Structures are given as C-alpha cells and as structure tokens.
C-alpha cells in the first residue's frame, strides 16, 4: 500500500514538473465519455470476533483474496486551459468481497461471514495532457458498497470509504479511449452482533458476541470506452 501511495505522489509531482513543457491540447480529451471496465482486485480484511462467553477472548482474523470483476463508468472531462482537465465521473463494479469467520466456544461452533458487493465510486480526477493522445491523472473518490451477512448475526451498515488512484488515458482520433489505472480504497469499519439472547440452540449466536471487519481493496484496472 505504501508503494502505491508513493506512486500517486510521484504522479502529482510529474504533473507539476511537466507544466509548461508539454506540447499538447487538452481539448482532445474533453467532453462526455462512457466505458467498460475490467479489474483485478486484492481484498484485505482485518476482522475480529469477541465472544464474551466464559473465558473466550478476542479472535482476530486477517483475510486476503484476489478477484476479477467487471463494471461500467461514465463522466465528463472539463478542460482547464491548454494542458489541464478536471475529470468528473462515477463508476460501478459488480463484484463480491467476503470475510468468513469460523470460531468455537464452550457451547457450539459458529460460522458467520460478511459480504460486500455493488461497489460505486464518485470521483474527480485532475488530468494533465502529455501529448495529443495521452494523459496522466490522479483520482480521488468517495466509494460505497452494500453489505450482507450469513449466520445468526445482525445486519451491519453499508460500507463507505475513500479511493485514491493514478492512471493514464489514451484517446484515438475516433474517440475510442483506453484507460489504465492502479489504486486502493479504504473503507470504514463495520460491525455486527449475535442476534439471539443465548447460544444454547444449534446455530444461535449470543448477543454478547461481536464481529467486526475493516476492508481495504487494492486494484488494477483497464477500461475501454468512447469519448463523444
């Protein structure tokens, strides 16, 4: 994650250093656009289960998983002079991230999971035109995702977080463009508790048991789209 943050900072520095030396036209990238996105994501989740039954303490879980997903994006690139643009848009990714916790206490075995899907990001991306066909951008976004659970636990609130990314965009004369991007999203923590008054029944989880998770997603993506 630190390497990615360093890359984003380096991209910002490059955008400032190349100002005044680049011979390009931001108008080649301006206007509305739509695109299809394919991405590879690594999902890291720090989770914990605190079972307040007898002498059972806190069980911390760290899960990591790589996954593929697809989505769509749409936005508008507004020119701010001959070299700079402000790209404003939104993206939707249909995918799923899941954390499973399998714990054990003195009365019964427990099996619960958190699920996140329907990922939506609203973003702005300051963009520098490097040439008549290529540009470099840094993206900042607000991201949301739906959550769900399995097992005898309460439903948590939806995920919300911040997305940071760096990427390039190449636009052809026909209006077709290719975008490559690397970034990460840090979500707020979510928590849920047992839904039953006791854990005496099979599959029941006492309301004294708490589960929590803090997801982070690092991703790389390629988009193919059209600028109108």
C-alpha positions as CSV (number, residue, x, y, z in Angstrom):
1,X,0.0,0.0,0.0
2,X,2.9,2.4,0.8
3,X,4.3,1.8,-2.7
4,X,1.0,2.7,-4.3
5,X,0.8,5.9,-2.2
6,X,4.4,6.8,-3.3
7,X,3.4,6.2,-6.9
8,X,0.4,8.6,-6.6
9,X,2.6,11.3,-5.0
10,X,5.2,10.8,-7.8
11,X,2.4,11.2,-10.4
12,X,1.3,14.5,-8.8
13,X,5.0,15.7,-8.8
14,X,5.3,14.8,-12.5
15,X,2.2,16.7,-13.4
16,X,3.6,19.9,-11.8
17,X,7.1,19.4,-13.3
18,X,5.8,18.9,-16.9
19,X,3.6,22.0,-16.8
20,X,4.8,24.5,-19.4
21,X,7.0,21.9,-21.2
22,X,4.3,19.7,-22.6
23,X,3.1,20.4,-26.1
24,X,-0.5,19.0,-26.1
25,X,-4.1,20.0,-26.4
26,X,-6.5,19.3,-23.5
27,X,-9.4,19.6,-26.0
28,X,-8.6,16.2,-27.4
29,X,-9.7,14.6,-24.1
30,X,-12.6,16.9,-23.2
31,X,-16.2,16.0,-23.2
32,X,-18.5,13.2,-22.0
33,X,-17.5,9.6,-22.1
34,X,-18.6,6.1,-21.2
35,X,-16.6,2.9,-20.7
36,X,-16.5,-0.7,-19.8
37,X,-14.0,-1.7,-17.1
38,X,-12.2,-4.9,-16.2
39,X,-10.2,-5.0,-13.0
40,X,-8.2,-7.3,-10.8
41,X,-8.5,-6.6,-7.1
42,X,-6.8,-7.7,-3.9
43,X,-9.1,-7.6,-0.9
44,X,-7.5,-7.4,2.5
45,X,-9.8,-7.5,5.6
46,X,-8.8,-7.2,9.2
47,X,-11.5,-8.8,11.3
48,X,-12.2,-9.7,14.9
49,X,-14.7,-11.8,16.8
50,X,-15.1,-11.1,20.5
51,X,-17.0,-13.9,22.2
52,X,-17.9,-12.8,25.7
53,X,-18.8,-16.4,26.9
54,X,-16.8,-17.9,29.7
55,X,-13.1,-17.3,29.2
56,X,-13.2,-16.9,25.4
57,X,-11.4,-13.7,24.4
58,X,-10.9,-11.9,21.1
59,X,-10.1,-13.8,17.9
60,X,-8.5,-11.6,15.3
61,X,-8.7,-12.6,11.6
62,X,-6.8,-11.1,8.6
63,X,-8.1,-12.3,5.2
64,X,-6.7,-11.6,1.8
65,X,-8.2,-12.6,-1.6
66,X,-7.6,-11.8,-5.2
67,X,-10.6,-11.5,-7.5
68,X,-11.7,-10.4,-11.0
69,X,-14.6,-8.1,-11.7
70,X,-16.3,-6.0,-14.4
71,X,-18.1,-2.7,-14.4
72,X,-19.0,0.5,-16.2
73,X,-18.0,4.1,-15.9
74,X,-19.3,7.5,-17.2
75,X,-18.1,11.0,-16.8
76,X,-17.2,14.4,-18.3
77,X,-13.7,15.8,-18.8
78,X,-13.8,19.6,-18.4
79,X,-10.8,21.5,-20.0
80,X,-9.0,24.0,-17.7
81,X,-6.6,25.6,-20.1
82,X,-4.5,24.1,-22.8
83,X,-2.9,21.3,-20.6
84,X,-5.2,20.6,-17.7
85,X,-8.6,19.0,-17.4
86,X,-10.9,18.1,-14.5
87,X,-12.5,14.7,-15.0
88,X,-15.7,14.2,-13.0
89,X,-17.5,10.8,-13.1
90,X,-18.8,7.7,-11.5
91,X,-18.1,4.0,-11.8
92,X,-20.0,0.9,-10.9
93,X,-18.4,-2.6,-10.3
94,X,-20.3,-5.8,-9.9
95,X,-18.2,-8.0,-7.7
96,X,-18.1,-9.5,-4.2
97,X,-15.7,-9.5,-1.3
98,X,-16.2,-11.9,1.6
99,X,-14.8,-12.4,5.0
100,X,-15.6,-15.7,6.7
101,X,-15.1,-16.3,10.4
102,X,-15.2,-19.7,11.9
103,X,-15.0,-19.7,15.7
104,X,-15.6,-22.1,18.6
105,X,-16.6,-21.6,22.2
106,X,-17.7,-23.9,25.0
107,X,-21.2,-24.4,23.8
108,X,-21.3,-24.5,20.0
109,X,-19.4,-23.9,16.8
110,X,-20.1,-20.7,14.9
111,X,-19.8,-19.9,11.3
112,X,-20.5,-16.3,10.1
113,X,-19.4,-14.1,7.2
114,X,-19.5,-10.5,6.0
115,X,-20.2,-9.8,2.3
116,X,-19.7,-6.6,0.3
117,X,-20.9,-6.1,-3.3
118,X,-22.4,-3.4,-5.6
119,X,-19.3,-1.1,-5.5
120,X,-20.0,2.5,-6.5
121,X,-17.4,5.4,-6.7
122,X,-18.0,9.1,-7.4
123,X,-14.7,10.7,-8.4
124,X,-12.8,13.7,-9.6
125,X,-9.5,13.3,-11.5
126,X,-7.2,16.2,-12.2
127,X,-5.6,15.4,-15.5
128,X,-2.5,16.6,-17.4
129,X,-2.3,16.2,-21.2
130,X,1.1,14.7,-22.0
131,X,0.6,14.7,-25.8
132,X,-2.3,14.9,-28.3
133,X,-3.3,11.4,-27.5
134,X,-2.0,10.6,-23.9
135,X,-2.8,12.0,-20.5
136,X,-1.9,11.3,-16.9
137,X,-4.3,11.7,-14.0
138,X,-4.7,11.4,-10.2
139,X,-8.1,10.3,-9.0
140,X,-9.8,11.0,-5.6
141,X,-13.2,9.4,-5.0
142,X,-15.9,8.6,-2.5
143,X,-16.9,4.9,-2.5
144,X,-19.9,2.9,-1.3
145,X,-20.8,-0.8,-1.2
146,X,-23.7,-2.8,0.0
147,X,-23.1,-5.3,2.9
148,X,-24.7,-8.5,3.9
149,X,-24.2,-11.3,6.4
150,X,-24.7,-15.1,6.9
151,X,-25.2,-16.7,10.2
152,X,-27.2,-15.6,13.3
153,X,-25.9,-12.1,13.5
154,X,-27.4,-8.6,13.0
155,X,-27.0,-6.7,9.7
156,X,-24.3,-4.0,9.6
157,X,-24.5,-0.7,7.9
158,X,-23.2,-0.2,4.3
159,X,-19.5,0.4,3.6
160,X,-18.2,3.9,2.9
161,X,-14.7,4.9,2.1
162,X,-12.2,6.9,0.1
163,X,-10.5,5.9,-3.2
164,X,-7.1,7.1,-4.4
165,X,-5.6,6.2,-7.8
166,X,-3.2,7.1,-10.5
167,X,-3.7,6.3,-14.2
168,X,-3.2,7.1,-17.9
169,X,-5.7,7.7,-20.6
170,X,-5.0,7.3,-24.4
171,X,-7.6,8.7,-26.8
172,X,-7.7,7.8,-30.5
173,X,-8.9,10.1,-33.3
174,X,-12.1,8.0,-33.5
175,X,-13.0,8.9,-29.9
176,X,-12.2,5.4,-28.6
177,X,-10.0,5.5,-25.5
178,X,-8.0,3.1,-23.3
179,X,-7.6,3.9,-19.6
180,X,-5.2,2.1,-17.2
181,X,-5.3,2.7,-13.5
182,X,-4.0,1.5,-10.2
183,X,-5.5,2.5,-6.8
184,X,-6.9,1.5,-3.5
185,X,-10.0,2.0,-1.4
186,X,-10.0,2.2,2.4
187,X,-13.5,1.5,3.9
188,X,-14.9,2.4,7.3
189,X,-15.1,-0.5,9.8
190,X,-18.4,-2.4,10.0
191,X,-19.6,-4.5,13.0
192,X,-22.4,-6.9,13.9
193,X,-23.5,-8.7,17.0
194,X,-25.2,-12.0,17.7
195,X,-28.9,-12.0,17.1
196,X,-30.0,-14.4,19.9
197,X,-30.4,-14.0,23.6
198,X,-28.3,-17.1,24.2
199,X,-26.3,-19.6,22.3
200,X,-27.9,-22.7,23.7
201,X,-29.6,-23.6,20.4
202,X,-27.8,-25.0,17.4
203,X,-26.6,-22.2,15.2
204,X,-27.6,-19.5,17.6
205,X,-25.1,-16.8,18.5
206,X,-25.5,-14.8,21.7
207,X,-25.9,-11.1,21.6
208,X,-22.8,-10.8,23.8
209,X,-20.7,-11.9,20.8
210,X,-19.5,-9.1,18.5
211,X,-17.9,-9.3,15.0
212,X,-16.1,-6.5,13.1
213,X,-14.2,-6.0,9.9
214,X,-12.2,-3.3,8.2
215,X,-11.9,-3.9,4.4
216,X,-9.2,-2.4,2.1
217,X,-9.2,-3.0,-1.6
218,X,-6.1,-2.5,-3.9
219,X,-6.8,-2.8,-7.6
220,X,-5.6,-2.5,-11.1
221,X,-8.0,-1.9,-14.0
222,X,-8.2,-1.4,-17.7
223,X,-11.1,0.5,-19.3
224,X,-12.2,0.6,-22.9
225,X,-14.6,3.4,-23.8
226,X,-15.7,6.1,-26.1
227,X,-15.4,9.9,-25.8
228,X,-18.3,11.8,-27.5
